[in-house]
Amino acid sequence: MSSPTTREHKTDVEKSYSFSLITISTSRYEKYGNVQSPDDAEDLSGKMMVDLVLSKGHNVSKYELISDNSDMIIDSVNRALDSKADIIITSGGTGLSSKDITIESLVPLFEKEMPGFGELFRYKSIEQIGSSVILTRAAAGIVKSKVLFCLPGSPAAVELALSEIILPETGHVVKHAHQ
């Protein structure tokens, strides 16, 4: 249940937003190269992102598959920041292995961090993965008046983040990011 203040903040928000979606996966990138569709890369998480965004009446301005490479990650996000996308979502590279560098690459770009996203995502993830939630490094922030979400790469994590957090709050968070 939302408070009157929250309901007020959610008024006068656009109904449709533009999303730039980036899958970060070295193995898929090496196998499929630079493809323009998650179907072409057998990217279940990417397909889930596209399908969920479109199902809520938003549009996908760009889908990109890149490697776990800091320069590629930053370049891809910078291109998305220079585009008309309102929201940028990355999927993958948020784990604890030495190859997982999404958080280290992107959090320094945040002008404002949104710690509540990672906290809520981990809280909601407990039902799915139990105490393994301590390995989850989902993050979000504002960069150049745009919203950037960094999600784990699993389809279940993508579905949870988009269905239960990001898409219900899209208008609200974009409105605040643009102020």
C-alpha positions as CSV (number, residue, x, y, z in Angstrom):
1,M,0.0,0.0,0.0
2,S,1.4,3.4,-0.9
3,S,1.1,6.6,1.0
4,P,-0.6,9.8,-0.3
5,T,2.8,11.3,-0.9
6,T,4.0,8.4,-2.9
7,R,0.8,8.4,-5.0
8,E,1.3,12.2,-5.6
9,H,4.8,11.6,-6.8
10,K,3.6,9.0,-9.2
11,T,1.1,11.3,-10.9
12,D,1.9,13.1,-14.1
13,V,4.4,10.5,-15.3
14,E,4.6,9.5,-18.9
15,K,3.2,6.1,-19.7
16,S,5.8,4.8,-22.1
17,Y,9.6,4.9,-21.7
18,S,12.6,3.9,-23.8
19,F,15.0,1.2,-22.5
20,S,18.5,0.3,-23.5
21,L,19.3,-3.3,-22.6
22,I,22.8,-4.7,-22.3
23,T,23.7,-8.3,-21.7
24,I,27.2,-8.8,-20.3
25,S,28.5,-12.3,-21.0
26,T,31.9,-13.2,-22.3
27,S,30.9,-16.8,-23.3
28,R,27.9,-15.6,-25.3
29,Y,29.8,-12.8,-26.9
30,E,32.6,-15.1,-28.0
31,K,30.1,-17.6,-29.4
32,Y,27.6,-15.2,-31.1
33,G,29.5,-11.9,-31.5
34,N,27.9,-8.6,-31.7
35,V,24.2,-9.5,-32.4
36,Q,21.2,-7.2,-32.3
37,S,18.6,-9.6,-30.8
38,P,18.6,-11.8,-27.7
39,D,17.1,-14.5,-29.9
40,D,20.2,-14.5,-32.1
41,A,22.4,-15.1,-29.0
42,E,20.2,-17.6,-27.2
43,D,20.1,-15.0,-24.4
44,L,17.3,-16.0,-22.2
45,S,17.8,-13.1,-19.8
46,G,18.0,-10.6,-22.7
47,K,14.8,-12.1,-24.2
48,M,13.1,-11.9,-20.8
49,M,14.1,-8.2,-20.5
50,V,12.8,-7.4,-24.0
51,D,9.6,-9.2,-23.5
52,L,8.8,-7.7,-20.1
53,V,9.6,-4.2,-21.2
54,L,7.4,-4.5,-24.3
55,S,4.6,-6.2,-22.4
56,K,4.2,-3.0,-20.3
57,G,4.0,-0.7,-23.3
58,H,7.5,0.6,-23.2
59,N,10.0,0.4,-26.1
60,V,13.5,-1.1,-26.4
61,S,15.7,1.4,-28.2
62,K,18.7,-0.9,-28.2
63,Y,19.7,-4.4,-27.2
64,E,23.4,-5.2,-27.1
65,L,25.5,-8.2,-26.2
66,I,29.0,-7.5,-24.9
67,S,31.9,-9.2,-23.1
68,D,32.9,-8.9,-19.5
69,N,35.4,-6.2,-20.4
70,S,35.4,-3.0,-18.4
71,D,36.1,-0.8,-21.5
72,M,33.3,-2.5,-23.5
73,I,30.9,-2.2,-20.5
74,I,31.6,1.5,-20.0
75,D,31.5,2.2,-23.8
76,S,28.2,0.5,-24.2
77,V,26.6,2.3,-21.2
78,N,28.0,5.6,-22.5
79,R,26.4,5.0,-25.9
80,A,23.1,4.3,-24.1
81,L,23.5,7.5,-22.0
82,D,24.0,9.5,-25.2
83,S,20.9,8.0,-26.7
84,K,17.2,8.7,-26.1
85,A,16.9,5.8,-23.6
86,D,15.4,6.8,-20.2
87,I,16.5,3.6,-18.5
88,I,19.5,1.4,-19.1
89,I,19.6,-2.1,-17.7
90,T,22.6,-4.4,-17.7
91,S,22.4,-8.1,-17.0
92,G,25.4,-10.1,-16.0
93,G,28.8,-9.7,-14.5
94,T,27.6,-8.9,-11.0
95,G,28.9,-12.0,-9.2
96,L,32.0,-12.5,-7.1
97,S,34.3,-14.1,-9.6
98,S,37.3,-12.2,-10.9
99,K,35.6,-11.9,-14.3
100,D,32.5,-10.2,-12.8
101,I,33.4,-6.5,-13.2
102,T,30.1,-4.8,-14.0
103,I,29.7,-3.2,-10.6
104,E,33.3,-2.1,-10.5
105,S,33.0,-0.6,-14.0
106,L,29.6,1.2,-13.6
107,V,29.1,2.2,-10.0
108,P,31.8,4.9,-10.3
109,L,29.7,6.5,-13.0
110,F,26.7,7.0,-10.6
111,E,26.0,10.6,-9.7
112,K,23.4,9.4,-7.3
113,E,23.3,5.9,-6.0
114,M,19.9,4.1,-5.4
115,P,20.8,1.7,-2.6
116,G,17.2,0.9,-2.0
117,F,17.1,-1.0,-5.3
118,G,19.8,-3.5,-4.3
119,E,18.4,-3.8,-0.8
120,L,14.9,-4.6,-2.1
121,F,16.2,-6.9,-4.8
122,R,18.2,-9.0,-2.3
123,Y,15.2,-9.0,0.1
124,K,12.9,-10.3,-2.6
125,S,15.5,-12.8,-3.8
126,I,15.7,-14.6,-0.5
127,E,12.5,-16.6,-1.4
128,Q,14.2,-17.8,-4.7
129,I,17.8,-18.4,-3.6
130,G,17.9,-18.4,0.2
131,S,21.1,-17.4,2.0
132,S,23.0,-17.3,-1.4
133,V,21.5,-13.8,-1.6
134,I,24.7,-12.6,0.1
135,L,26.5,-13.2,-3.2
136,T,24.2,-10.7,-5.1
137,R,25.6,-7.4,-6.0
138,A,22.7,-5.8,-7.9
139,A,22.9,-2.0,-8.0
140,A,21.2,1.1,-9.4
141,G,22.0,4.8,-9.8
142,I,21.4,8.0,-11.7
143,V,23.9,9.0,-14.5
144,K,23.3,12.1,-16.7
145,S,19.6,12.2,-15.6
146,K,19.1,8.6,-16.7
147,V,18.5,5.5,-14.6
148,L,21.0,2.6,-14.7
149,F,20.2,-0.8,-13.2
150,C,22.8,-3.5,-12.9
151,L,21.2,-7.0,-12.6
152,P,22.5,-10.5,-12.2
153,G,22.5,-12.5,-15.4
154,S,20.0,-15.3,-14.4
155,P,16.6,-15.2,-16.0
156,A,15.0,-15.6,-12.6
157,A,16.8,-12.5,-11.3
158,V,15.9,-10.5,-14.4
159,E,12.3,-11.5,-14.1
160,L,12.1,-10.6,-10.4
161,A,13.9,-7.3,-10.8
162,L,11.8,-6.1,-13.8
163,S,8.4,-7.6,-12.8
164,E,8.4,-6.7,-9.1
165,I,10.6,-3.6,-8.8
166,I,11.8,-1.8,-12.0
167,L,8.7,-1.8,-14.2
168,P,6.2,-0.9,-11.4
169,E,8.4,2.1,-10.5
170,T,9.6,3.1,-14.0
171,G,7.6,6.4,-14.2
172,H,8.3,7.4,-10.7
173,V,12.1,6.9,-10.8
174,V,12.4,8.5,-14.3
175,K,10.5,11.5,-13.1
176,H,12.9,12.0,-10.2
177,A,15.9,11.3,-12.4
178,H,14.9,14.1,-14.7
179,Q,14.4,16.7,-12.0
